C-alpha cells in the first residue's frame, strides 16, 4: 500500500489554462518528489478591455510519501 498526500497549488499563465497547469506541476516538482497526478479543481480568468488577460487554475497535486 502506498501513502499519498494531496497539496493545493494556485498558478497562472498569460497563454492558457493548460500552460498554467503545467507551470503548477513544474513549480511543485522543485520541492515535491514522486508526483503521481494532478486534478484541475477550478479554472478562472481575468478580463481586461473585453479580452482574457490572465488564465488561472487551482490544482490538486497528488504525490507518494516514501
N, CA, C and O atoms as a Tripos MOL2 file, in Angstrom:
@<TRIPOS>MOLECULE
protein
  264   263    66     0     0
PROTEIN
NO_CHARGES

@<TRIPOS>ATOM
      1 N           0.8420   -1.1670    0.0000 N.3       1 UNK1
      2 CA          0.0000    0.0000    0.0000 C.3       1 UNK1
      3 C           0.8930    1.2390    0.0000 C.2       1 UNK1
      4 O           1.9070    1.2830    0.6970 O.2       1 UNK1
      5 N           0.5140    2.2270   -0.7760 N.am      2 UNK2
      6 CA          1.2570    3.4910   -0.8590 C.3       2 UNK2
      7 C           0.5650    4.5460   -0.0060 C.2       2 UNK2
      8 O          -0.6560    4.5410    0.1500 O.2       2 UNK2
      9 N           1.3690    5.4480    0.5400 N.am      3 UNK3
     10 CA          0.8350    6.5910    1.2700 C.3       3 UNK3
     11 C           0.9140    7.7960    0.3370 C.2       3 UNK3
     12 O           1.9930    8.1460   -0.1420 O.2       3 UNK3
     13 N          -0.2290    8.4270    0.0810 N.am      4 UNK4
     14 CA         -0.3000    9.5600   -0.8270 C.3       4 UNK4
     15 C          -0.7180   10.8130   -0.0700 C.2       4 UNK4
     16 O          -1.4570   10.7480    0.9120 O.2       4 UNK4
     17 N          -0.2370   11.9360   -0.5390 N.am      5 UNK5
     18 CA         -0.5970   13.2170    0.0480 C.3       5 UNK5
     19 C          -1.0600   14.1400   -1.0780 C.2       5 UNK5
     20 O          -0.5860   14.0380   -2.2100 O.2       5 UNK5
     21 N          -1.9920   15.0430   -0.7580 N.am      6 UNK6
     22 CA         -2.5200   15.9860   -1.7480 C.3       6 UNK6
     23 C          -2.2300   17.4040   -1.2700 C.2       6 UNK6
     24 O          -2.4960   17.7550   -0.1200 O.2       6 UNK6
     25 N          -1.6800   18.2120   -2.1780 N.am      7 UNK7
     26 CA         -1.4850   19.6290   -1.8970 C.3       7 UNK7
     27 C          -2.2480   20.4400   -2.9390 C.2       7 UNK7
     28 O          -2.5340   19.9550   -4.0340 O.2       7 UNK7
     29 N          -2.5670   21.6550   -2.5890 N.am      8 UNK8
     30 CA         -3.3060   22.5260   -3.4990 C.3       8 UNK8
     31 C          -2.3880   23.6560   -3.9510 C.2       8 UNK8
     32 O          -1.7200   24.2900   -3.1350 O.2       8 UNK8
     33 N          -2.3620   23.8990   -5.2560 N.am      9 UNK9
     34 CA         -1.4940   24.9150   -5.8490 C.3       9 UNK9
     35 C          -2.3470   25.8540   -6.7020 C.2       9 UNK9
     36 O          -3.2430   25.4120   -7.4210 O.2       9 UNK9
     37 N          -2.0620   27.1300   -6.6140 N.am     10 UNK10
     38 CA         -2.6830   28.1210   -7.4880 C.3      10 UNK10
     39 C          -1.6190   28.5850   -8.4720 C.2      10 UNK10
     40 O          -0.5040   28.9160   -8.0710 O.2      10 UNK10
     41 N          -1.9560   28.6090   -9.7490 N.am     11 UNK11
     42 CA         -0.9910   29.0300  -10.7660 C.3      11 UNK11
     43 C          -1.6910   29.8550  -11.8320 C.2      11 UNK11
     44 O          -2.9100   29.7790  -11.9920 O.2      11 UNK11
     45 N          -0.9030   30.6480  -12.5620 N.am     12 UNK12
     46 CA         -1.4900   31.4470  -13.6390 C.3      12 UNK12
     47 C          -0.5640   31.4840  -14.8520 C.2      12 UNK12
     48 O           0.6180   31.1460  -14.7780 O.2      12 UNK12
     49 N          -1.1470   31.9050  -15.9640 N.am     13 UNK13
     50 CA         -0.4170   31.9630  -17.2240 C.3      13 UNK13
     51 C          -1.0560   33.0060  -18.1270 C.2      13 UNK13
     52 O          -2.2610   33.2460  -18.0500 O.2      13 UNK13
     53 N          -0.2700   33.6110  -18.9630 N.am     14 UNK14
     54 CA         -0.7940   34.5460  -19.9650 C.3      14 UNK14
     55 C          -1.2970   33.8250  -21.2050 C.2      14 UNK14
     56 O          -2.0120   34.4150  -22.0140 O.2      14 UNK14
     57 N          -0.9260   32.5260  -21.3690 N.am     15 UNK15
     58 CA         -1.2440   31.8490  -22.6270 C.3      15 UNK15
     59 C          -2.3580   30.8090  -22.5580 C.2      15 UNK15
     60 O          -2.8780   30.4190  -23.6040 O.2      15 UNK15
     61 N          -2.7450   30.3440  -21.3660 N.am     16 UNK16
     62 CA         -3.8520   29.3960  -21.3230 C.3      16 UNK16
     63 C          -3.8890   28.5750  -20.0470 C.2      16 UNK16
     64 O          -2.9300   28.5540  -19.2750 O.2      16 UNK16
     65 N          -5.0340   27.8880  -19.8330 N.am     17 UNK17
     66 CA         -5.2000   27.0710  -18.6380 C.3      17 UNK17
     67 C          -4.2480   25.8810  -18.6370 C.2      17 UNK17
     68 O          -3.7180   25.5140  -17.5890 O.2      17 UNK17
     69 N          -4.0280   25.2800  -19.7900 N.am     18 UNK18
     70 CA         -3.1130   24.1400  -19.8570 C.3      18 UNK18
     71 C          -1.7080   24.5570  -19.4390 C.2      18 UNK18
     72 O          -1.0390   23.8350  -18.7000 O.2      18 UNK18
     73 N          -1.2640   25.7090  -19.9060 N.am     19 UNK19
     74 CA          0.0570   26.2060  -19.5290 C.3      19 UNK19
     75 C           0.1150   26.5060  -18.0360 C.2      19 UNK19
     76 O           1.1310   26.2440  -17.3930 O.2      19 UNK19
     77 N          -0.9480   27.0450  -17.4850 N.am     20 UNK20
     78 CA         -0.9880   27.3210  -16.0440 C.3      20 UNK20
     79 C          -0.8620   26.0190  -15.2470 C.2      20 UNK20
     80 O          -0.1570   25.9750  -14.2380 O.2      20 UNK20
     81 N          -1.5420   24.9640  -15.6940 N.am     21 UNK21
     82 CA         -1.4450   23.6660  -15.0230 C.3      21 UNK21
     83 C          -0.0250   23.1050  -15.1160 C.2      21 UNK21
     84 O           0.4980   22.5580  -14.1460 O.2      21 UNK21
     85 N           0.5870   23.2460  -16.2810 N.am     22 UNK22
     86 CA          1.9700   22.7750  -16.4540 C.3      22 UNK22
     87 C           2.9120   23.5370  -15.5270 C.2      22 UNK22
     88 O           3.8300   22.9530  -14.9510 O.2      22 UNK22
     89 N           2.6870   24.8210  -15.3850 N.am     23 UNK23
     90 CA          3.5300   25.6260  -14.5070 C.3      23 UNK23
     91 C           3.3470   25.2160  -13.0510 C.2      23 UNK23
     92 O           4.3130   25.2130  -12.2870 O.2      23 UNK23
     93 N           2.1360   24.8730  -12.6590 N.am     24 UNK24
     94 CA          1.8820   24.4200  -11.2930 C.3      24 UNK24
     95 C           2.6550   23.1510  -10.9930 C.2      24 UNK24
     96 O           3.2840   23.0360   -9.9410 O.2      24 UNK24
     97 N           2.6110   22.1960  -11.9170 N.am     25 UNK25
     98 CA          3.3300   20.9370  -11.7310 C.3      25 UNK25
     99 C           4.8370   21.1740  -11.7350 C.2      25 UNK25
    100 O           5.5640   20.6020  -10.9230 O.2      25 UNK25
    101 N           5.2950   22.0080  -12.6390 N.am     26 UNK26
    102 CA          6.7200   22.3110  -12.7220 C.3      26 UNK26
    103 C           7.2290   22.9560  -11.4340 C.2      26 UNK26
    104 O           8.2870   22.5850  -10.9260 O.2      26 UNK26
    105 N           6.4810   23.9100  -10.9150 N.am     27 UNK27
    106 CA          6.8940   24.5920   -9.6830 C.3      27 UNK27
    107 C           6.8390   23.6430   -8.4860 C.2      27 UNK27
    108 O           7.7470   23.6390   -7.6550 O.2      27 UNK27
    109 N           5.7830   22.8440   -8.3960 N.am     28 UNK28
    110 CA          5.6590   21.8950   -7.2870 C.3      28 UNK28
    111 C           6.7830   20.8650   -7.3130 C.2      28 UNK28
    112 O           7.2830   20.4670   -6.2610 O.2      28 UNK28
    113 N           7.1830   20.4320   -8.5070 N.am     29 UNK29
    114 CA          8.2150   19.3910   -8.6180 C.3      29 UNK29
    115 C           9.5870   19.8690   -8.1690 C.2      29 UNK29
    116 O          10.4910   19.0500   -8.0070 O.2      29 UNK29
    117 N           9.7680   21.1570   -7.9650 N.am     30 UNK30
    118 CA         11.0350   21.6720   -7.4410 C.3      30 UNK30
    119 C          11.2360   21.2720   -5.9840 C.2      30 UNK30
    120 O          12.3710   21.1120   -5.5350 O.2      30 UNK30
    121 N          10.1390   21.1090   -5.2430 N.am     31 UNK31
    122 CA         10.2700   20.7690   -3.8300 C.3      31 UNK31
    123 C           9.5410   19.4800   -3.4380 C.2      31 UNK31
    124 O           9.7400   18.9650   -2.3380 O.2      31 UNK31
    125 N           8.6950   18.9580   -4.3370 N.am     32 UNK32
    126 CA          7.9380   17.7430   -4.0490 C.3      32 UNK32
    127 C           8.3460   16.6660   -5.0460 C.2      32 UNK32
    128 O           8.3440   16.8940   -6.2560 O.2      32 UNK32
    129 N           8.6910   15.5030   -4.5350 N.am     33 UNK33
    130 CA          9.0790   14.3850   -5.4040 C.3      33 UNK33
    131 C           7.9360   13.3710   -5.4940 C.2      33 UNK33
    132 O           6.9960   13.4160   -4.7000 O.2      33 UNK33
    133 N           8.0210   12.4800   -6.4420 N.am     34 UNK34
    134 CA          7.0610   11.3830   -6.6260 C.3      34 UNK34
    135 C           5.6420   11.8610   -6.9280 C.2      34 UNK34
    136 O           4.6780   11.2710   -6.4400 O.2      34 UNK34
    137 N           5.5020   12.9310   -7.7340 N.am     35 UNK35
    138 CA          4.1720   13.3980   -8.1300 C.3      35 UNK35
    139 C           3.5190   12.3360   -9.0070 C.2      35 UNK35
    140 O           4.1160   11.8470   -9.9670 O.2      35 UNK35
    141 N           2.2890   11.9910   -8.6620 N.am     36 UNK36
    142 CA          1.5710   10.9300   -9.3690 C.3      36 UNK36
    143 C           0.4420   11.4460  -10.2580 C.2      36 UNK36
    144 O           0.1610   10.8590  -11.3030 O.2      36 UNK36
    145 N          -0.2120   12.5490   -9.8480 N.am     37 UNK37
    146 CA         -1.3270   13.0430  -10.6520 C.3      37 UNK37
    147 C          -1.6240   14.4930  -10.3110 C.2      37 UNK37
    148 O          -1.1920   15.0230   -9.2870 O.2      37 UNK37
    149 N          -2.3780   15.1120  -11.2110 N.am     38 UNK38
    150 CA         -2.8360   16.4880  -10.9890 C.3      38 UNK38
    151 C          -4.3210   16.5410  -11.3430 C.2      38 UNK38
    152 O          -4.7500   15.9900  -12.3570 O.2      38 UNK38
    153 N          -5.0860   17.2000  -10.5060 N.am     39 UNK39
    154 CA         -6.5220   17.3440  -10.6990 C.3      39 UNK39
    155 C          -6.8220   18.8310  -10.8210 C.2      39 UNK39
    156 O          -6.5130   19.6070   -9.9160 O.2      39 UNK39
    157 N          -7.4190   19.2250  -11.9300 N.am     40 UNK40
    158 CA         -7.7770   20.6280  -12.1280 C.3      40 UNK40
    159 C          -9.0700   20.8730  -11.3530 C.2      40 UNK40
    160 O         -10.1480   20.4290  -11.7480 O.2      40 UNK40
    161 N          -8.9350   21.5830  -10.2550 N.am     41 UNK41
    162 CA        -10.0670   21.8160   -9.3600 C.3      41 UNK41
    163 C         -10.9320   22.9760   -9.8390 C.2      41 UNK41
    164 O         -12.1570   22.9240   -9.7370 O.2      41 UNK41
    165 N         -10.3030   24.0110  -10.3560 N.am     42 UNK42
    166 CA        -11.0380   25.2080  -10.7470 C.3      42 UNK42
    167 C         -10.2520   25.9860  -11.7950 C.2      42 UNK42
    168 O          -9.0220   26.0300  -11.7530 O.2      42 UNK42
    169 N         -10.9580   26.5930  -12.7250 N.am     43 UNK43
    170 CA        -10.3490   27.4510  -13.7340 C.3      43 UNK43
    171 C         -11.0320   28.8100  -13.6860 C.2      43 UNK43
    172 O         -12.2440   28.8990  -13.4940 O.2      43 UNK43
    173 N         -10.2480   29.8620  -13.8610 N.am     44 UNK44
    174 CA        -10.8090   31.2020  -13.9350 C.3      44 UNK44
    175 C          -9.8890   32.0620  -14.8010 C.2      44 UNK44
    176 O          -8.8010   31.6360  -15.1870 O.2      44 UNK44
    177 N         -10.3360   33.2490  -15.0890 N.am     45 UNK45
    178 CA         -9.5300   34.1550  -15.9080 C.3      45 UNK45
    179 C          -9.8500   35.5920  -15.5300 C.2      45 UNK45
    180 O         -10.9470   35.9040  -15.0670 O.2      45 UNK45
    181 N          -8.8710   36.4560  -15.7370 N.am     46 UNK46
    182 CA         -9.1150   37.8820  -15.5740 C.3      46 UNK46
    183 C          -9.3240   38.4760  -16.9590 C.2      46 UNK46
    184 O          -8.7000   38.0500  -17.9300 O.2      46 UNK46
    185 N         -10.2040   39.4630  -17.0380 N.am     47 UNK47
    186 CA        -10.5600   40.0780  -18.3160 C.3      47 UNK47
    187 C         -10.2510   41.5650  -18.2570 C.2      47 UNK47
    188 O         -10.5330   42.2440  -17.2700 O.2      47 UNK47
    189 N          -9.6640   42.0470  -19.3460 N.am     48 UNK48
    190 CA         -9.3660   43.4720  -19.4610 C.3      48 UNK48
    191 C          -9.6930   43.9280  -20.8780 C.2      48 UNK48
    192 O          -9.2420   43.3140  -21.8450 O.2      48 UNK48
    193 N         -10.4570   44.9750  -21.0050 N.am     49 UNK49
    194 CA        -10.8680   45.5160  -22.3030 C.3      49 UNK49
    195 C         -11.5210   44.4650  -23.1860 C.2      49 UNK49
    196 O         -11.2880   44.4250  -24.3940 O.2      49 UNK49
    197 N         -12.3420   43.6140  -22.5760 N.am     50 UNK50
    198 CA        -13.0790   42.6090  -23.3340 C.3      50 UNK50
    199 C         -12.2540   41.4150  -23.7760 C.2      50 UNK50
    200 O         -12.7330   40.6150  -24.5790 O.2      50 UNK50
    201 N         -11.0290   41.2640  -23.2810 N.am     51 UNK51
    202 CA        -10.1660   40.1400  -23.6670 C.3      51 UNK51
    203 C          -9.5920   39.4810  -22.4210 C.2      51 UNK51
    204 O          -9.3470   40.1370  -21.4080 O.2      51 UNK51
    205 N          -9.3840   38.1730  -22.5150 N.am     52 UNK52
    206 CA         -8.7810   37.4570  -21.3970 C.3      52 UNK52
    207 C          -7.3260   37.8890  -21.2720 C.2      52 UNK52
    208 O          -6.5540   37.8290  -22.2280 O.2      52 UNK52
    209 N          -6.9790   38.3210  -20.0800 N.am     53 UNK53
    210 CA         -5.6190   38.7950  -19.8280 C.3      53 UNK53
    211 C          -4.7640   37.7200  -19.1560 C.2      53 UNK53
    212 O          -3.5780   37.5840  -19.4580 O.2      53 UNK53
    213 N          -5.3770   36.9550  -18.2390 N.am     54 UNK54
    214 CA         -4.6050   36.0000  -17.4630 C.3      54 UNK54
    215 C          -5.4790   34.7950  -17.1290 C.2      54 UNK54
    216 O          -6.6220   34.9490  -16.6990 O.2      54 UNK54
    217 N          -4.9390   33.6000  -17.3270 N.am     55 UNK55
    218 CA         -5.6360   32.3520  -17.0360 C.3      55 UNK55
    219 C          -5.1620   31.8280  -15.6850 C.2      55 UNK55
    220 O          -3.9680   31.8580  -15.3870 O.2      55 UNK55
    221 N          -6.1010   31.3480  -14.8690 N.am     56 UNK56
    222 CA         -5.7420   30.8550  -13.5390 C.3      56 UNK56
    223 C          -6.3100   29.4560  -13.3320 C.2      56 UNK56
    224 O          -7.4090   29.1400  -13.7870 O.2      56 UNK56
    225 N          -5.5440   28.6340  -12.6400 N.am     57 UNK57
    226 CA         -6.0240   27.3040  -12.2600 C.3      57 UNK57
    227 C          -5.7480   27.0620  -10.7850 C.2      57 UNK57
    228 O          -4.7660   27.5480  -10.2240 O.2      57 UNK57
    229 N          -6.6250   26.3120  -10.1900 N.am     58 UNK58
    230 CA         -6.4560   25.8170   -8.8310 C.3      58 UNK58
    231 C          -6.3450   24.3080   -9.0060 C.2      58 UNK58
    232 O          -7.3140   23.6610   -9.4020 O.2      58 UNK58
    233 N          -5.1890   23.7450   -8.7190 N.am     59 UNK59
    234 CA         -4.9660   22.3180   -8.9520 C.3      59 UNK59
    235 C          -4.6540   21.5970   -7.6510 C.2      59 UNK59
    236 O          -4.1160   22.1760   -6.7080 O.2      59 UNK59
    237 N          -5.0010   20.3340   -7.6270 N.am     60 UNK60
    238 CA         -4.6300   19.4570   -6.5200 C.3      60 UNK60
    239 C          -3.5900   18.4800   -7.0660 C.2      60 UNK60
    240 O          -3.8350   17.7750   -8.0450 O.2      60 UNK60
    241 N          -2.4440   18.4510   -6.4290 N.am     61 UNK61
    242 CA         -1.3470   17.5930   -6.8670 C.3      61 UNK61
    243 C          -1.1830   16.4630   -5.8430 C.2      61 UNK61
    244 O          -1.0380   16.7030   -4.6440 O.2      61 UNK61
    245 N          -1.2080   15.2330   -6.3470 N.am     62 UNK62
    246 CA         -1.0670   14.0570   -5.5050 C.3      62 UNK62
    247 C           0.3390   13.4930   -5.6720 C.2      62 UNK62
    248 O           0.8290   13.3270   -6.7890 O.2      62 UNK62
    249 N           0.9780   13.2010   -4.5380 N.am     63 UNK63
    250 CA          2.3150   12.6150   -4.5960 C.3      63 UNK63
    251 C           2.4480   11.5320   -3.5450 C.2      63 UNK63
    252 O           1.7470   11.5230   -2.5330 O.2      63 UNK63
    253 N           3.3750   10.6150   -3.8170 N.am     64 UNK64
    254 CA          3.6040    9.4890   -2.9150 C.3      64 UNK64
    255 C           4.6230    9.8740   -1.8540 C.2      64 UNK64
    256 O           5.6720   10.4410   -2.1590 O.2      64 UNK64
    257 N           4.3000    9.5570   -0.6050 N.am     65 UNK65
    258 CA          5.2040    9.7940    0.5070 C.3      65 UNK65
    259 C           5.9750    8.5050    0.7470 C.2      65 UNK65
    260 O           5.3780    7.4430    0.9240 O.2      65 UNK65
    261 N           7.2920    8.5970    0.7540 N.am     66 UNK66
    262 CA          8.1180    7.3890    0.9510 C.3      66 UNK66
    263 C           8.7390    7.3770    2.3060 C.2      66 UNK66
    264 O           9.4640    6.4410    2.6440 O.2      66 UNK66
@<TRIPOS>BOND
     1     1     2 1
     2     2     3 1
     3     3     4 2
     4     3     5 am
     5     5     6 1
     6     6     7 1
     7     7     8 2
     8     7     9 am
     9     9    10 1
    10    10    11 1
    11    11    12 2
    12    11    13 am
    13    13    14 1
    14    14    15 1
    15    15    16 2
    16    15    17 am
    17    17    18 1
    18    18    19 1
    19    19    20 2
    20    19    21 am
    21    21    22 1
    22    22    23 1
    23    23    24 2
    24    23    25 am
    25    25    26 1
    26    26    27 1
    27    27    28 2
    28    27    29 am
    29    29    30 1
    30    30    31 1
    31    31    32 2
    32    31    33 am
    33    33    34 1
    34    34    35 1
    35    35    36 2
    36    35    37 am
    37    37    38 1
    38    38    39 1
    39    39    40 2
    40    39    41 am
    41    41    42 1
    42    42    43 1
    43    43    44 2
    44    43    45 am
    45    45    46 1
    46    46    47 1
    47    47    48 2
    48    47    49 am
    49    49    50 1
    50    50    51 1
    51    51    52 2
    52    51    53 am
    53    53    54 1
    54    54    55 1
    55    55    56 2
    56    55    57 am
    57    57    58 1
    58    58    59 1
    59    59    60 2
    60    59    61 am
    61    61    62 1
    62    62    63 1
    63    63    64 2
    64    63    65 am
    65    65    66 1
    66    66    67 1
    67    67    68 2
    68    67    69 am
    69    69    70 1
    70    70    71 1
    71    71    72 2
    72    71    73 am
    73    73    74 1
    74    74    75 1
    75    75    76 2
    76    75    77 am
    77    77    78 1
    78    78    79 1
    79    79    80 2
    80    79    81 am
    81    81    82 1
    82    82    83 1
    83    83    84 2
    84    83    85 am
    85    85    86 1
    86    86    87 1
    87    87    88 2
    88    87    89 am
    89    89    90 1
    90    90    91 1
    91    91    92 2
    92    91    93 am
    93    93    94 1
    94    94    95 1
    95    95    96 2
    96    95    97 am
    97    97    98 1
    98    98    99 1
    99    99   100 2
   100    99   101 am
   101   101   102 1
   102   102   103 1
   103   103   104 2
   104   103   105 am
   105   105   106 1
   106   106   107 1
   107   107   108 2
   108   107   109 am
   109   109   110 1
   110   110   111 1
   111   111   112 2
   112   111   113 am
   113   113   114 1
   114   114   115 1
   115   115   116 2
   116   115   117 am
   117   117   118 1
   118   118   119 1
   119   119   120 2
   120   119   121 am
   121   121   122 1
   122   122   123 1
   123   123   124 2
   124   123   125 am
   125   125   126 1
   126   126   127 1
   127   127   128 2
   128   127   129 am
   129   129   130 1
   130   130   131 1
   131   131   132 2
   132   131   133 am
   133   133   134 1
   134   134   135 1
   135   135   136 2
   136   135   137 am
   137   137   138 1
   138   138   139 1
   139   139   140 2
   140   139   141 am
   141   141   142 1
   142   142   143 1
   143   143   144 2
   144   143   145 am
   145   145   146 1
   146   146   147 1
   147   147   148 2
   148   147   149 am
   149   149   150 1
   150   150   151 1
   151   151   152 2
   152   151   153 am
   153   153   154 1
   154   154   155 1
   155   155   156 2
   156   155   157 am
   157   157   158 1
   158   158   159 1
   159   159   160 2
   160   159   161 am
   161   161   162 1
   162   162   163 1
   163   163   164 2
   164   163   165 am
   165   165   166 1
   166   166   167 1
   167   167   168 2
   168   167   169 am
   169   169   170 1
   170   170   171 1
   171   171   172 2
   172   171   173 am
   173   173   174 1
   174   174   175 1
   175   175   176 2
   176   175   177 am
   177   177   178 1
   178   178   179 1
   179   179   180 2
   180   179   181 am
   181   181   182 1
   182   182   183 1
   183   183   184 2
   184   183   185 am
   185   185   186 1
   186   186   187 1
   187   187   188 2
   188   187   189 am
   189   189   190 1
   190   190   191 1
   191   191   192 2
   192   191   193 am
   193   193   194 1
   194   194   195 1
   195   195   196 2
   196   195   197 am
   197   197   198 1
   198   198   199 1
   199   199   200 2
   200   199   201 am
   201   201   202 1
   202   202   203 1
   203   203   204 2
   204   203   205 am
   205   205   206 1
   206   206   207 1
   207   207   208 2
   208   207   209 am
   209   209   210 1
   210   210   211 1
   211   211   212 2
   212   211   213 am
   213   213   214 1
   214   214   215 1
   215   215   216 2
   216   215   217 am
   217   217   218 1
   218   218   219 1
   219   219   220 2
   220   219   221 am
   221   221   222 1
   222   222   223 1
   223   223   224 2
   224   223   225 am
   225   225   226 1
   226   226   227 1
   227   227   228 2
   228   227   229 am
   229   229   230 1
   230   230   231 1
   231   231   232 2
   232   231   233 am
   233   233   234 1
   234   234   235 1
   235   235   236 2
   236   235   237 am
   237   237   238 1
   238   238   239 1
   239   239   240 2
   240   239   241 am
   241   241   242 1
   242   242   243 1
   243   243   244 2
   244   243   245 am
   245   245   246 1
   246   246   247 1
   247   247   248 2
   248   247   249 am
   249   249   250 1
   250   250   251 1
   251   251   252 2
   252   251   253 am
   253   253   254 1
   254   254   255 1
   255   255   256 2
   256   255   257 am
   257   257   258 1
   258   258   259 1
   259   259   260 2
   260   259   261 am
   261   261   262 1
   262   262   263 1
   263   263   264 2
@<TRIPOS>SUBSTRUCTURE
     1 UNK1         2 RESIDUE 1 A UNK
     2 UNK2         6 RESIDUE 1 A UNK
     3 UNK3        10 RESIDUE 1 A UNK
     4 UNK4        14 RESIDUE 1 A UNK
     5 UNK5        18 RESIDUE 1 A UNK
     6 UNK6        22 RESIDUE 1 A UNK
     7 UNK7        26 RESIDUE 1 A UNK
     8 UNK8        30 RESIDUE 1 A UNK
     9 UNK9        34 RESIDUE 1 A UNK
    10 UNK10       38 RESIDUE 1 A UNK
    11 UNK11       42 RESIDUE 1 A UNK
    12 UNK12       46 RESIDUE 1 A UNK
    13 UNK13       50 RESIDUE 1 A UNK
    14 UNK14       54 RESIDUE 1 A UNK
    15 UNK15       58 RESIDUE 1 A UNK
    16 UNK16       62 RESIDUE 1 A UNK
    17 UNK17       66 RESIDUE 1 A UNK
    18 UNK18       70 RESIDUE 1 A UNK
    19 UNK19       74 RESIDUE 1 A UNK
    20 UNK20       78 RESIDUE 1 A UNK
    21 UNK21       82 RESIDUE 1 A UNK
    22 UNK22       86 RESIDUE 1 A UNK
    23 UNK23       90 RESIDUE 1 A UNK
    24 UNK24       94 RESIDUE 1 A UNK
    25 UNK25       98 RESIDUE 1 A UNK
    26 UNK26      102 RESIDUE 1 A UNK
    27 UNK27      106 RESIDUE 1 A UNK
    28 UNK28      110 RESIDUE 1 A UNK
    29 UNK29      114 RESIDUE 1 A UNK
    30 UNK30      118 RESIDUE 1 A UNK
    31 UNK31      122 RESIDUE 1 A UNK
    32 UNK32      126 RESIDUE 1 A UNK
    33 UNK33      130 RESIDUE 1 A UNK
    34 UNK34      134 RESIDUE 1 A UNK
    35 UNK35      138 RESIDUE 1 A UNK
    36 UNK36      142 RESIDUE 1 A UNK
    37 UNK37      146 RESIDUE 1 A UNK
    38 UNK38      150 RESIDUE 1 A UNK
    39 UNK39      154 RESIDUE 1 A UNK
    40 UNK40      158 RESIDUE 1 A UNK
    41 UNK41      162 RESIDUE 1 A UNK
    42 UNK42      166 RESIDUE 1 A UNK
    43 UNK43      170 RESIDUE 1 A UNK
    44 UNK44      174 RESIDUE 1 A UNK
    45 UNK45      178 RESIDUE 1 A UNK
    46 UNK46      182 RESIDUE 1 A UNK
    47 UNK47      186 RESIDUE 1 A UNK
    48 UNK48      190 RESIDUE 1 A UNK
    49 UNK49      194 RESIDUE 1 A UNK
    50 UNK50      198 RESIDUE 1 A UNK
    51 UNK51      202 RESIDUE 1 A UNK
    52 UNK52      206 RESIDUE 1 A UNK
    53 UNK53      210 RESIDUE 1 A UNK
    54 UNK54      214 RESIDUE 1 A UNK
    55 UNK55      218 RESIDUE 1 A UNK
    56 UNK56      222 RESIDUE 1 A UNK
    57 UNK57      226 RESIDUE 1 A UNK
    58 UNK58      230 RESIDUE 1 A UNK
    59 UNK59      234 RESIDUE 1 A UNK
    60 UNK60      238 RESIDUE 1 A UNK
    61 UNK61      242 RESIDUE 1 A UNK
    62 UNK62      246 RESIDUE 1 A UNK
    63 UNK63      250 RESIDUE 1 A UNK
    64 UNK64      254 RESIDUE 1 A UNK
    65 UNK65      258 RESIDUE 1 A UNK
    66 UNK66      262 RESIDUE 1 A UNK
